């Protein structure tokens, strides 16, 4: 009788052991997309967000981007930093960004990413998510816009062997709250350039930026070039402060990040590239008689979306709210706005050569508007 009583607890123990093993062996479910996070630094709690791409798994290692927001996204709720810039680009084209993206947030009580405690907080969030989500330290990148662009230079300066590539957008090193820094314009950029070294840098700025003047980026480009760095500088002609709309819409930016590894930086050769990106393509020379075929009203589900008219060798569209905008030819069937918008209006024909409608396409989606008969 005593043997039977002794055996039962042993049997239960064995069953519990196997149940525990099975539970631990079951795959852990991890949500992807934008996730709420928090990090504690020096006793203070900071809310922020991390993005996991749809295909993320616990297997292997993943490239990581640390993204620093601008002044308009400061707060304590850990959400506003996901509204513009890289997070917005991810929402539009998640397939372009197969990265873990860490998005910390500067509280209202702190005004700058260049504050030492804010840099510490950003790196703590990066370390936390790199560890938990299997981030690849050899493929860790840094980017930020406006206020965050200043933070990019600062973090790169004080952490020269941390990032495989950096991309400051609409930023600089001459802080608005320290105007006397401009007195050091002949020496200070060289200090940043020496610290950044061969780390690849892709600078973006609008030529007409009225918040952070483009001279800030021009000075840093020249300093990095003079120090033997690996730097690209793209200036968007006619563009103002929000150059991030252009920069993060570039699929090439993600490819450029992935082309670099921290372990490869010492072997990089000096390189410098400066490009003035035109506001829009140079209009093509075409036979303007084709405009006659395009004149008409174009509907989507019975609602007029565009009314196309011709005035000599110029083509215009009136949208559904009455705005009239000139269309410039990219070629004989594809047209663009002279505002620098990525939108394209593409006239399509049927098998008989008759115009059947307009394919409206921008960087978010496309629609087809049928020509009214």
Order of alpha helices (4+ residues) and beta strands (2+ residues): alpha-beta-beta-beta-alpha-beta-alpha-beta-alpha-beta-alpha-beta-alpha-beta-alpha-alpha-beta-alpha-beta-beta-beta-beta-beta-beta-beta-beta
